[in-house]
Amino acid sequence: VASSPQGIVWLYERQQFSANAPAMFNMPYALKMKKNKVCISRLRNALLAMIYKHSILRTKLIYSPEEKCLKQYIKPMPDEFLTSNHDDYYSFQISMANNEQEFDQIMIGETNKHYFNLDTGIVFRCNVVKMNHDRLDDQDTLIRDDVIVLNLHHSAFDGRSVEPFIKQLELAYKNPESMADQSDKSLRYIDYTINELRMLQDDSPDSEMNIAREFWKTIFNGYDINKPNKVLPYDYCETVEIVGRSGFGGTLCSSIEDEEL
């Protein structure tokens, strides 16, 4: 069974936003080359090694009509993972940009929701961008100012995962076989899911979930849950009801003088 956060992401992506809305759960990160060189083929092997090591990066989310719940399935991967077909496990692209404006357009393009497919477990993407140099150079090498764009789906990744992910990717680049050791007892995401399910199903009075339920029951004791909800003001509410949320937003900034604080 999928976890509650996975279920929320899966449901929101299908019901809360219109078909033309940008992806709300793509998480792109740009890594700019400062020195040395990176071999693209070695980078791709490192990505495969990371996907092998961390099964959440090859986890499918599929709704089961029979069981009426969202389920997660870990895609199998051979122990000789470097022989795997890369395209079966992640999306990859090589792009060219001659200036910052072209690079910005590439980053905007990373909001394309069609890069990922939760049904097939494609939740990871890499776009290597070659910047400002001869396009006839070594096609397998990244040099200074080139950019590695790592794009992950929020069903498998969050902001706290960035730093440890980058550190392990560095290790995998130096030695992809180091990711083959599955003997360690590190927790996997599916372990969290199993623990969450046990907590939800534990009906003993002193369980953590029932203690939490009693706490909130006490907090809301006497609250009229049947009173009409207050509708928040926003423009074009009829449009939202008809076509769904666009996924686009805006920013409004204002300054407050110190003496007003």
N, C-alpha and C positions, 0 to 999 in steps of 0.2 A: 504494500500500500504506500502511496506517496505521502510525504509529510504535509503538514498544514501550510507552510510557506510555499511549497511546490504547487499545492492545489490553488492557492490564491493567485500566483503568477499565471498558471495555466488558464484559470477561469477568466481573469482580467484581460488577458491577451485576446481571448475569443469573444468576450461580451461587452467590454467597457469602451472599446475604441472602434472607430469606423475602419473600413477596409483600406482606406487611403491614408490613414494616420501613420506617422513615423513609429518605428519600433520603440516601445517604452521600456523594454527590458534588455536591450543591447547595452553592453558595458565595454566600450572601446578604450584602450590605453595605448598611447604612442610612446615608443622607446627610440630616442634619437641617438644615432651613432656619434660618439665623440672622438674615438681613436681606434686604432687597430682595424681589423676586418672581420667580417662574419661570413662563413660559408653557408649559402642557402640550403644546400642539400644536408649539411650537418644540422642546421637549425630545424629542418623538417624531421629528421630522425629524433632530435631532442623533443619535438612536439609529440611525436608518437610515443616516446618513452614516458612523457608526462601523462598522456592519456591512459597508457597502460597502468601506471602507478596509481593514478587517482581515478577510480571507477566512476565518480560522479561526472567526469568529462565525457563519458560514453553511456549515459543513462537516458533511456527513453521514458517518456510519460505518455501513457495510453489509458483512455477511459474504458472501463469494462462495463458494458451494459448489463451483463449477467450479474455481476457483483455490485453494480451501481456505485462504483467508486473509481477514483483515479489511482492507477498502479504505476510503479516504476520498475523498469527492467534494465539490468546491466548488460550491455552488449558484450558478448564474448570476444576475447582477443587472444591470439595464440601466444604461447610463451616466447616464441621467436618473433617478438612483436615488430622487429625491424623489417620483417618480410611482409607485413600487412600492407594492404592497399590504402594509401593515405586518404583518398577521397571517401572511404567508408567511415572515417572517424572524425574528420574535420574539413572545413572549407579553407582553401588556400588561393592566394592571388598575388601576382607581381604587377605593380603599377609604376607609372612614370609621372614625375612632376618637375616642371622647370622653374617653378616659383612658389611662394607661399600661398598665393591665391588658388593655384591648382591643387596644392596639398590640402587646403581647407575644403575644397570640393570633394576630395577623396574621403576626408573625415566625415563630411555630411553624408556621403554615400554609405558610410558604415551604419547609419540608422535604418538601413533597409531590413525589414523584418523577414524577408524571404531568404536571408543568408542562413537562418537557423531552422531546424525542423525537429521539434520535440518528439514527434512520432517515430523518427528514425534515430534519435539520439545525437543529432548534429547540433551541439551547443557551443562549439568552439571554432574560431576562425582566425586566420593570420593573413594579413595583407602587408607584404614588404614593398616599400615605396623607395624607388631610386630617384635621388634628387640631384639636379644640376650637374650632371656629368655625361660624358659621351655614352650614348645608348648602345654603342657597339663594343663596350668594354666587356670584361668577363661576366657573363650572365649569371654565374653562380656565386658572385661575391658582392657583399654590401660594404661600402666604405664610409668615410666620415660624412656626416649630414644626412645619410640615408636613414630611413625610419622603419621600424618594425611595429606595425599596428596589431595588437592582440585584442580580439573582440570576443567576449564571452557572454553567454545568456545568463540572466539573473537567476534562472531556475537552478543553475549549477555553481554560481559564483556570487561573491559580495565584496564590498570594499575592503574588508579586513583580510581578505585572501590575497590581495595584490602583492604585498611584500614577500610573504613566504613563497608565493608562486614564482616570482621573479628569481628568488634565490635558488629554488630547486631547478628552474629552467637553466640557470647558469651551470649547475652541476650536471644536468642532463646533456647540455651541449658539449661539455668536456668529456663526459663518459656516459653515453646513454644506457649502457649495460648496468650502471649503478642503480637505475630505477627498476631493474628486474627483480630485486630482492623483495619478495612478498612475505617474508618470515616475521617482519616486525609486527608489533601489536598496535600500531597506530589506529586511531578511530577513523572510520569512514563515515560518510554522510548517511549511509543506509543504517549504520549503528544508531545514529541519532534518531532516525525515523522509527526504528523498532522500539527504542526507549520511549519516544513520545507516544506511540500506540499503546504500550503497556501502561503508561501513566493515565491515558484517557480511559482505558478499559478497567482500571483498578477501582472497584466500587467500595473498598473498605473505608470506613468513616475517617480514619486517620491518614488517608492517602494525600499526597501533595495536591492533587487536582481537586479533591473534595474539600480540603481545607481552603483552597483558593475560592471554590464555588461558594462556600459558606461566608467567606469574607465579603465577597461582592453582593451576596444576597442580603447581608446585614447593611451594607452601605446603601443599597437601593430599597431598603424596607420602607414602605409607604409611598414610594414614587409611583405616580400614575403612568403606567406604561402604555395606556390606551389613548392618552391625550395626543392631539395632532402634532406631528413633527413640524418644527419651524423650518420653513423653506428658506434657504439661503438665497440672497439676491444675486442674480447674474443675468446678463443680457442674452437675448435670443434663446430663451429656455425651450421654446417650441422647436427650434432647430436641433437642440441636443436630444430632445425626445424622438425626433424623426430619424436623424442620420447618425446619432451617437456622438460621443466625444471625439474631437479631432486629434487630440494628443499634442496640439501646439499650445504654446503659452506666451506670455509677455512679461516684461519686467518694468516696474515703476519705482523710481528712486526719489527720495526726498531727504532733506537735511533738517535736523533739529538743533537749534542753537543751544549752547551749553546752559545758558540761564533758564531755558525752558524745561530742563531736565530736573 
